[in-house]
């Protein structure tokens, strides 16, 4: 990993925490609007629309991916754990590491993360979408592992009908490309470049996102990176 350029002044930890709390609060506010009987019915209809669109385009590969993953003993358990904890921990941990190191690009990467997180909220509000694991023909690998994402005690902390776009994939794009930019060794750059595709496979194999969610999430992450770099150049 290349030696980072140092920030002129270390950013306030309280301020960074406030950004995160405010963004999460906005996310929960959207959840409070859509998480009701009417919203869940809309989300189920929208999920069927996404499935129908993917079928017409020949992109409905999620059940095939799930069946292929299930043939490897322990693989679904591994990817389910990765979905539940790995992606969030790596994304937050990467930003924390950049700040700790005084990386000159930290503020840009943090802004990209905020743009990504908040940029998905209008879609979550206007087009709530149930994940594929709730639909016929898809497996719920998290439940098979004993992790019930539909328990009320768990649901209060996240939005269960916010499948489109995939926040997981969007943040994988930010984290992976940011890591690759800072890597000197080709093998490390390859790790960064491969991270978004790996996360994409994980979210599809676990039945938490559609291919359309993956494409939308990747586009959101790339757009956020472009916007924040344009701002920096300005």
Secondary structure, DSSP 8 states (H G I E B T S, - for coil): -----B-SS---HHHHHHHHHHHHHHHHHHHHHH-SHHHHHHHHHHHHHHHHHHHHHT---HHHHHHHHHTSTTHHHHHHHIIIIIHHHHHHHHHHHHHHHTBTTHHHHHHHHHHHHHHTHHHHHHS-B--GGGSTT---HHHHTT--TTSHHHHTTS-TTB-SS-HHHHHHHHHHHHHHHH--SHHHHHHHHHHHHHHHHHHHHTTS--HHHHHHHHHHHHHHHHHHHHHHH-
